[in-house]
Amino acid sequence: MYSLIGALSDTFSRQDAISHGQLVDVSEPARRLGYGCQVAVTAALWNEYIATSPGLFVEAQQKRLREILSLLRFAILTVDRTSRFTLTHGKPVAVMVTALADPDDCTEAAITIMLPGEG
């Protein structure tokens, strides 16, 4: 079962975390970039670095998400476990993320991308 900061009950699933807004499902954009499994980002990562303000255009959000997913995919393919990501929208911002590969509720592969200390 799924757990994130603030220990959740044993019956709290990954889908529950998505439904409750603790995770944002980004599987479709991830698939377009070559991921073969479910992918989600934490609400904290989404709100702080992807959808940083209510007025931010959807295209800008999609570009930020694409950058994070692309850089993570590169890190996975090169087995670079210490990658630091730099987002280049407006003023560049260095972002350290952690990715956890775990089975989802159906024991299929799933990746959760989060800020350090969230897992």
DOTORVO-709343 format. One record per residue: residue number from 1; x, y, z of N, C-alpha, C in turn. Coordinates in steps of 0.02 Angstrom, whole numbers. Atoms other than C-alpha are relative to their C-alpha. Last residue first. Example, Ala and Ser with C-alpha at 12.3 -4.5 7.8 and 13.67 -1.06 7.14 Angstrom:
[node 2; [-42; -59; -3]; [684; -53; 357]; [-39; 55; 37]]
[node 1; [45; -59; 0]; [615; -225; 390]; [45; 60; 0]]
//
This chain:
[node 119; [13; 73; 2]; [473; 490; 54]; [5; -31; 64]]
[node 118; [71; 16; 2]; [452; 679; 67]; [-14; -75; 6]]
[node 117; [32; -1; -66]; [627; 719; 129]; [-74; -17; -1]]
[node 116; [-36; 36; -53]; [696; 764; -41]; [-36; 7; 67]]
[node 115; [-54; -40; -27]; [560; 827; -158]; [36; -40; 53]]
[node 114; [14; -42; -58]; [458; 696; -247]; [59; 44; 17]]
[node 113; [-52; -51; 0]; [442; 590; -404]; [-18; 50; 55]]
[node 112; [23; -60; -34]; [341; 430; -383]; [59; 48; 3]]
[node 111; [-51; -47; -23]; [371; 291; -507]; [-34; 59; 33]]
[node 110; [23; -70; -5]; [258; 141; -532]; [57; 42; 26]]
[node 109; [-50; -51; -14]; [289; -40; -582]; [-32; 70; 0]]
[node 108; [-35; -19; 60]; [140; -157; -571]; [49; 56; 18]]
[node 107; [-68; 27; 2]; [92; -236; -406]; [34; 10; -67]]
[node 106; [10; 64; 35]; [-92; -190; -431]; [66; -36; -10]]
[node 105; [51; 39; -35]; [-89; -50; -302]; [-11; -69; -31]]
[node 104; [61; -38; -16]; [74; 16; -374]; [-50; -46; 35]]
[node 103; [62; 26; 30]; [240; -74; -360]; [-58; 46; 17]]
[node 102; [34; 45; -46]; [385; 40; -317]; [-59; -31; -36]]
[node 101; [33; 49; 41]; [510; 151; -405]; [-27; -54; 47]]
[node 100; [8; 65; -31]; [551; 302; -299]; [-38; -45; -47]]
[node 99; [49; 43; 34]; [617; 461; -376]; [1; -68; 33]]
[node 98; [-12; 71; -14]; [701; 598; -276]; [-54; -38; -37]]
[node 97; [58; 43; -9]; [711; 777; -334]; [23; -70; 16]]
[node 96; [-21; 68; -16]; [840; 915; -317]; [-64; -40; 11]]
[node 95; [50; 39; -36]; [787; 1075; -406]; [29; -70; 11]]
[node 94; [-25; 68; -10]; [907; 1210; -462]; [-50; -37; 44]]
[node 93; [6; 23; -69]; [808; 1362; -520]; [27; -71; 4]]
[node 92; [-14; 71; -11]; [843; 1459; -679]; [-1; -17; 75]]
[node 91; [-64; 7; -35]; [759; 1633; -682]; [12; -75; 14]]
[node 90; [-15; -62; -34]; [621; 1634; -810]; [69; -7; 30]]
[node 89; [57; -44; 15]; [585; 1453; -846]; [9; 65; 38]]
[node 88; [-22; -61; 33]; [750; 1359; -850]; [-58; 45; -21]]
[node 87; [57; -22; 40]; [725; 1218; -726]; [17; 69; -28]]
[node 86; [5; -73; 3]; [891; 1147; -668]; [-59; 17; -46]]
[node 85; [38; -27; 56]; [891; 966; -613]; [-1; 76; 4]]
[node 84; [35; -60; -22]; [1023; 891; -502]; [-33; 30; -61]]
[node 83; [19; -54; 46]; [1073; 714; -544]; [-34; 57; 37]]
[node 82; [-10; -65; -34]; [1154; 612; -406]; [-20; 59; -44]]
[node 81; [42; -4; -60]; [1097; 435; -450]; [6; 67; 36]]
[node 80; [-28; -56; -36]; [1165; 441; -627]; [-44; 14; 60]]
[node 79; [-12; 22; -69]; [1121; 270; -694]; [36; 53; 41]]
[node 78; [-73; -5; -10]; [1136; 338; -871]; [20; -23; 70]]
[node 77; [-35; 34; 55]; [961; 280; -922]; [76; 1; 9]]
[node 76; [13; 72; -5]; [886; 327; -753]; [41; -37; -52]]
[node 75; [-36; 24; -59]; [967; 500; -754]; [-8; -76; 8]]
[node 74; [-71; 0; 16]; [908; 530; -933]; [40; -28; 59]]
[node 73; [-10; 56; 46]; [732; 478; -884]; [73; -5; -19]]
[node 72; [2; 62; -40]; [740; 596; -735]; [13; -60; -45]]
[node 71; [-63; 3; -38]; [797; 739; -848]; [2; -62; 44]]
[node 70; [-55; 14; 46]; [656; 705; -971]; [66; -7; 38]]
[node 69; [5; 69; 23]; [523; 692; -835]; [58; -19; -46]]
[node 68; [-13; 45; -57]; [579; 853; -750]; [-1; -73; -23]]
[node 67; [-71; -6; -19]; [592; 947; -915]; [17; -48; 57]]
[node 66; [-40; 35; 51]; [423; 882; -976]; [74; 2; 18]]
[node 65; [8; 72; -13]; [342; 938; -812]; [43; -40; -49]]
[node 64; [-37; 15; -62]; [413; 1113; -834]; [-4; -74; 16]]
[node 63; [-71; -4; 15]; [354; 1119; -1015]; [42; -17; 62]]
[node 62; [-18; 60; 39]; [180; 1056; -969]; [75; 0; -16]]
[node 61; [1; 56; -46]; [166; 1190; -834]; [22; -64; -36]]
[node 60; [-59; -7; -42]; [219; 1324; -958]; [5; -57; 50]]
[node 59; [-58; 17; 41]; [92; 1262; -1085]; [64; 5; 41]]
[node 58; [-6; 73; 3]; [-44; 1263; -952]; [62; -20; -39]]
[node 57; [30; 32; 58]; [-14; 1449; -925]; [13; -76; 1]]
[node 56; [-51; 27; 45]; [30; 1503; -749]; [-33; -38; -57]]
[node 55; [4; -30; 66]; [-111; 1606; -674]; [50; -27; -51]]
[node 54; [63; 15; 33]; [-137; 1495; -522]; [-4; 27; -71]]
[node 53; [50; -52; -16]; [47; 1503; -477]; [-64; -15; -38]]
[node 52; [-22; -44; -53]; [192; 1380; -466]; [-49; 56; 18]]
[node 51; [58; -47; 5]; [112; 1241; -566]; [9; 52; 55]]
[node 50; [33; 11; 64]; [274; 1144; -595]; [-57; 49; -10]]
[node 49; [-43; -6; 58]; [402; 1190; -461]; [-34; -9; -68]]
[node 48; [-58; -42; -10]; [317; 1222; -293]; [41; 12; -65]]
[node 47; [18; -69; -19]; [141; 1160; -326]; [60; 46; 3]]
[node 46; [44; -30; 50]; [188; 1001; -422]; [-12; 75; 15]]
[node 45; [-41; -12; 60]; [335; 959; -308]; [-42; 35; -53]]
[node 44; [-49; -51; -18]; [226; 980; -152]; [44; 18; -61]]
[node 43; [33; -65; 3]; [80; 885; -231]; [50; 56; 15]]
[node 42; [34; -21; -61]; [195; 738; -258]; [-31; 69; -10]]
[node 41; [-41; -47; -38]; [232; 681; -434]; [-39; 19; 62]]
[node 40; [34; -53; -37]; [158; 527; -516]; [52; 45; 32]]
[node 39; [-44; -50; -30]; [215; 401; -646]; [-43; 53; 33]]
[node 38; [35; -56; -30]; [132; 238; -702]; [50; 47; 32]]
[node 37; [36; 15; -61]; [244; 128; -808]; [-38; 62; 24]]
[node 36; [44; 57; 10]; [328; 115; -977]; [-39; -19; 62]]
[node 35; [10; 38; -62]; [409; 286; -982]; [-49; -56; -13]]
[node 34; [-32; 65; 0]; [457; 339; -1158]; [-5; -40; 64]]
[node 33; [-72; -8; -3]; [425; 526; -1162]; [37; -67; 8]]
[node 32; [-21; -32; 62]; [245; 508; -1222]; [76; 10; -2]]
[node 31; [1; 50; 53]; [219; 385; -1080]; [25; 29; -66]]
[node 30; [-59; 43; -10]; [274; 517; -954]; [3; -53; -55]]
[node 29; [-59; -35; 27]; [146; 641; -1023]; [64; -42; 6]]
[node 28; [7; -11; 72]; [11; 508; -996]; [59; 40; -29]]
[node 27; [-16; 60; 40]; [74; 448; -826]; [-5; 12; -75]]
[node 26; [-29; -29; 61]; [75; 619; -742]; [19; -56; -48]]
[node 25; [-15; 51; 50]; [-40; 573; -597]; [25; 34; -64]]
[node 24; [28; -22; 64]; [-29; 709; -463]; [22; -52; -52]]
[node 23; [-39; 15; 59]; [-4; 642; -287]; [-36; 27; -62]]
[node 22; [-69; 4; -26]; [-68; 707; -121]; [50; -18; -55]]
[node 21; [-42; -57; 18]; [-227; 769; -205]; [70; -2; 29]]
[node 20; [-1; -48; -55]; [-348; 652; -115]; [47; 59; -13]]
[node 19; [68; -26; -10]; [-389; 555; -274]; [-2; 55; 53]]
[node 18; [15; -42; 57]; [-203; 535; -314]; [-68; 33; 9]]
[node 17; [-43; -59; -6]; [-164; 473; -138]; [-11; 47; -59]]
[node 16; [28; -43; -52]; [-315; 357; -149]; [41; 64; 7]]
[node 15; [58; -33; 31]; [-249; 289; -315]; [-35; 46; 51]]
[node 14; [-27; -52; 44]; [-83; 253; -229]; [-56; 39; -33]]
[node 13; [-33; 21; 62]; [-179; 157; -98]; [30; 60; -37]]
[node 12; [-4; -60; 42]; [-223; 197; 83]; [41; -17; -62]]
[node 11; [48; 8; 54]; [-270; 30; 162]; [-1; 60; -48]]
[node 10; [-20; 54; 44]; [-115; 21; 270]; [-48; -10; -59]]
[node 9; [21; 67; -20]; [-159; 189; 345]; [22; -52; -52]]
[node 8; [70; 11; 16]; [-58; 343; 304]; [-17; -72; 18]]
[node 7; [22; 70; 9]; [103; 390; 386]; [-75; -9; -9]]
[node 6; [61; 1; -41]; [124; 578; 381]; [-33; -67; -8]]
[node 5; [-8; -36; -63]; [247; 586; 237]; [-66; 2; 38]]
[node 4; [-36; -62; 13]; [193; 464; 101]; [5; 35; 67]]
[node 3; [-9; -44; -58]; [128; 288; 106]; [43; 59; -20]]
[node 2; [-37; -61; 10]; [52; 178; -27]; [8; 39; 64]]
[node 1; [42; -59; 0]; [0; 0; 0]; [44; 63; 0]]
//
